[in-house]
Every structure is written in C-alpha cells, then in structure tokens.
Amino acid sequence: MAEVAPAAPAAAPAKAAKKRSASKPKKAGPSVRDLIVKAVAASKERGGVSLSALKKALAAGGYDVEKNNSRVKTAVKGLVVKGTLVQTKGTGASGSFKMNKKVSHKLCEEIRVIC
C-alpha cells in the first residue's frame, strides 16, 4: 500500500482589486476662509465680530452653517493662527474677531472688499 499525500486545500481565488471611485469635483465658489474674511471685513463693529454673528452672516450669504459648523470653527482658528484675524475676546473659536490691521489692506484688495 502506497501512502497518498493528502490533497492540498484549494487556493482561494485572488480578490479583485477594488476600483477607485472617481473623486468628487470641487464645488465652485469661494472658500470658507474667504467668506469669513469678507464677513469680518464688512462689519463695522469696533470690538470685532462674535462667532455667532459671524455664523449668522455666513448663513445670510447662503452658506450652510449647520452642516459645516466644524469647518467654520477650524477656518476661524486657522485665520487667527495665520494672523489674518485678531481675537479680541475668548479662546479658541469662541469669542470676537476682527481684521488684523497689518494684513487687512492687502487682503481686502485681494478679495475686493472695502476696508
């Protein structure tokens, strides 16, 4: 009697490579940062614009603030870190913000807002 080696288990078929879906095209229009800068530059408040007033201005301009609340907050924080906005009250994304005097004139010319 000759011993027969057990049959090797059938190799699993190779999985098909996942197809990458086409990336979504970018929406046309200004970025959140540009919208925030326009809203703050247009405000005549001496002490700056509060975050809630800023959100109301964005909503009046047609931006969906409820859906993109976190984007608004991160954009405000980024503009403060970058030096475009100055935070007059509060910490983080809460408080009041106004344009930085050193940057405002050049930036206002770029986005075509009278400062």
C-alpha positions as CSV (number, residue, x, y, z in Angstrom):
1,M,0.0,0.0,0.0
2,A,1.4,3.2,-1.1
3,E,0.6,6.2,1.1
4,V,-1.0,9.0,-0.7
5,A,-0.4,12.5,0.5
6,P,-3.5,14.4,1.4
7,A,-4.6,16.8,-1.2
8,A,-3.6,20.4,-0.6
9,P,-6.6,22.7,0.1
10,A,-7.7,24.6,-2.9
11,A,-6.1,28.0,-3.1
12,A,-8.6,30.8,-2.5
13,P,-9.2,32.8,-5.6
14,A,-7.4,36.1,-5.6
15,K,-9.7,39.0,-4.7
16,A,-10.3,41.5,-7.4
17,A,-8.7,44.8,-6.8
18,K,-11.1,47.5,-5.6
19,K,-11.9,50.1,-8.1
20,R,-11.4,53.6,-7.0
21,S,-14.4,55.8,-7.4
22,A,-13.9,59.0,-9.2
23,S,-13.1,61.8,-6.8
24,K,-15.8,64.4,-6.3
25,P,-15.2,67.6,-8.2
26,K,-14.6,70.7,-6.1
27,K,-17.5,73.0,-5.8
28,A,-17.1,76.3,-7.5
29,G,-17.1,79.4,-5.3
30,P,-15.2,81.0,-2.6
31,S,-13.7,79.0,0.3
32,V,-14.9,79.2,3.8
33,R,-11.9,81.3,4.8
34,D,-12.7,83.9,2.1
35,L,-16.3,84.1,3.2
36,I,-15.2,84.6,6.8
37,V,-12.7,87.3,5.9
38,K,-15.4,89.1,3.8
39,A,-17.9,89.0,6.7
40,V,-15.4,90.3,9.2
41,A,-14.1,93.0,6.9
42,A,-17.7,94.2,6.1
43,S,-18.5,94.5,9.8
44,K,-18.1,97.9,11.3
45,E,-18.1,96.7,14.9
46,R,-15.3,98.3,16.8
47,G,-14.8,95.3,19.2
48,G,-14.9,92.7,16.5
49,V,-17.5,90.2,15.3
50,S,-18.6,87.4,17.6
51,L,-18.6,83.8,16.3
52,S,-22.4,83.7,16.5
53,A,-22.7,86.9,14.5
54,L,-20.2,85.5,12.0
55,K,-22.3,82.4,11.6
56,K,-25.4,84.5,11.0
57,A,-23.6,86.5,8.3
58,L,-22.5,83.3,6.6
59,A,-26.0,81.9,6.7
60,A,-27.4,85.1,5.3
61,G,-24.9,84.7,2.4
62,G,-26.2,81.2,1.6
63,Y,-23.6,79.1,3.4
64,D,-25.0,76.0,5.3
65,V,-23.5,76.7,8.7
66,E,-25.4,73.9,10.5
67,K,-23.9,71.3,8.2
68,N,-20.4,72.8,8.1
69,N,-20.1,74.0,11.7
70,S,-16.7,72.3,12.3
71,R,-15.3,73.8,9.1
72,V,-16.2,77.3,10.2
73,K,-14.5,76.8,13.6
74,T,-11.3,75.3,12.1
75,A,-11.2,78.1,9.5
76,V,-11.6,80.8,12.2
77,K,-8.8,79.2,14.3
78,G,-6.6,78.9,11.2
79,L,-7.1,82.6,10.3
80,V,-6.2,83.6,13.8
81,V,-3.0,81.4,13.8
82,K,-2.1,82.8,10.3
83,G,-2.5,86.3,11.5
84,T,-5.3,87.4,9.2
85,L,-7.8,87.8,12.2
86,V,-7.1,89.0,15.7
87,Q,-9.1,87.5,18.5
88,T,-10.3,90.3,20.8
89,K,-12.2,88.1,23.3
90,G,-12.4,84.5,24.2
91,T,-10.2,81.5,23.4
92,G,-10.2,79.0,20.5
93,A,-13.0,79.5,18.1
94,S,-15.3,81.3,20.6
95,G,-15.1,85.0,21.2
96,S,-14.9,88.0,19.0
97,F,-12.6,88.5,16.0
98,K,-11.6,91.5,13.9
99,M,-9.2,92.1,11.0
100,N,-5.5,92.4,11.6
101,K,-4.6,96.0,10.7
102,K,-1.2,94.9,9.2
103,V,-2.8,92.4,6.9
104,S,-6.2,93.9,6.2
105,H,-5.5,96.4,3.4
106,K,-3.6,93.9,1.2
107,L,-6.1,91.2,1.9
108,C,-9.1,93.4,1.3
109,E,-7.7,94.3,-2.1
110,E,-7.3,90.6,-3.0
111,I,-10.9,89.7,-2.1
112,R,-12.3,93.1,-3.4
113,V,-13.8,94.3,-0.1
114,I,-13.7,97.9,1.1
115,C,-12.0,98.1,4.5
